[in-house]
Amino acid sequence: MSRGIPTVTAETSHDLFMAQGFVHAQDRFWEMDFRRHMTAGRLSELFGASQLDTAERSPLMRADS
């Protein structure tokens, strides 16, 4: 994987499409998890202390976080 871009290789079309679906689902899940953390003001859970001030600036941060 170069620069975060996956390369999918397979011997059959079926294997190729299964692998492509898996890679797509994996990337989509990461995006959904990232956005969930971002809107909750909890990016520091993913990226560490450098993102602690993000919670203060997040307009969608829940009151109970």
Order of alpha helices (4+ residues) and beta strands (2+ residues): alpha-alpha-alpha
